[in-house]
Amino acid sequence: MNIDEAMRADGISSETTFPGTVFAIRCLCGLEIAAANSRILVHDVNRHLDTEHPRVAGHYDDDDILALAYLRPAIATKDDDKERRVEHSRR
């Protein structure tokens, strides 16, 4: 069973998050990538790996990325459009 199947079994859509939350992942380089849904998160993580970490790009499939993801409260942004919310921050 992959992550999408497990989420569906729990009644959670991979296309949306809970109100006021985003899917997020923190890269080892310190960048946090957050998105309105898991599909956008996977796309943005892969884009980050392609551009910033080409040696590991392609080594993680969607399930690997989603296994590392977490839900966190959304932070309102100037460009918040409800369809796509991507936040990048370094700590």
C-alpha positions as CSV (number, residue, x, y, z in Angstrom):
1,M,0.0,0.0,0.0
2,N,1.5,3.4,-1.0
3,I,1.0,6.6,0.8
4,D,-2.0,7.8,-1.3
5,E,-3.8,4.5,-0.7
6,A,-3.1,4.7,3.0
7,M,-4.4,8.3,3.2
8,R,-7.5,7.3,1.3
9,A,-8.1,4.4,3.6
10,D,-8.0,6.9,6.5
11,G,-10.4,9.2,4.7
12,I,-7.7,11.8,3.9
13,S,-7.4,13.2,0.4
14,S,-3.9,13.8,-0.9
15,E,-5.2,16.7,-2.8
16,T,-6.2,18.8,0.2
17,T,-5.0,19.4,3.7
18,F,-6.9,20.0,6.8
19,P,-8.2,23.6,7.1
20,G,-5.4,25.9,8.0
21,T,-2.6,23.4,7.4
22,V,-0.1,22.6,4.7
23,F,2.1,19.6,3.8
24,A,5.7,20.4,4.5
25,I,9.1,18.8,4.4
26,R,12.5,20.2,5.7
27,C,15.5,19.4,3.5
28,L,18.8,18.6,5.1
29,C,20.1,21.9,3.7
30,G,17.6,23.7,6.0
31,L,15.1,24.7,3.4
32,E,11.5,24.0,4.4
33,I,9.1,23.4,1.4
34,A,5.4,23.6,2.1
35,A,2.5,23.2,-0.3
36,A,-1.3,23.1,-0.2
37,N,-1.4,19.4,-1.1
38,S,0.9,16.4,-1.4
39,R,1.1,16.4,-5.2
40,I,2.4,20.0,-5.3
41,L,4.8,19.2,-2.4
42,V,6.3,16.2,-4.3
43,H,6.7,18.3,-7.4
44,D,8.4,21.2,-5.5
45,V,10.7,18.8,-3.5
46,N,11.8,17.2,-6.8
47,R,12.4,20.6,-8.4
48,H,14.5,21.6,-5.3
49,L,16.5,18.3,-5.5
50,D,17.1,18.8,-9.2
51,T,18.4,22.3,-8.8
52,E,20.1,22.3,-5.5
53,H,21.1,18.6,-4.9
54,P,21.5,17.0,-8.4
55,R,23.5,14.1,-7.0
56,V,20.4,12.8,-5.1
57,A,17.8,13.9,-7.6
58,G,15.8,10.9,-8.8
59,H,16.7,8.8,-5.8
60,Y,13.4,9.5,-4.0
61,D,10.1,8.4,-5.3
62,D,6.8,10.1,-4.3
63,D,6.2,7.7,-1.4
64,D,9.7,8.4,0.0
65,I,9.0,12.1,-0.1
66,L,5.6,11.8,1.5
67,A,6.9,9.5,4.2
68,L,9.1,12.4,5.3
69,A,6.4,15.1,5.1
70,Y,4.3,16.5,7.9
71,L,1.3,18.7,8.4
72,R,1.8,22.1,10.0
73,P,-0.2,25.3,10.4
74,A,-0.3,27.4,7.3
75,I,1.4,30.8,7.3
76,A,-0.5,33.5,5.4
77,T,1.5,34.9,2.5
78,K,1.0,37.9,0.3
79,D,0.3,35.7,-2.7
80,D,-2.0,33.3,-0.9
81,D,-4.5,32.0,-3.6
82,K,-6.0,28.9,-1.9
83,E,-5.2,26.8,-5.1
84,R,-1.5,26.7,-4.5
85,R,0.5,27.8,-1.5
86,V,4.2,27.2,-1.4
87,E,6.3,28.6,1.3
88,H,10.1,28.3,1.4
89,S,12.0,29.2,4.5
90,R,15.4,28.5,5.9
91,R,16.2,28.1,9.6
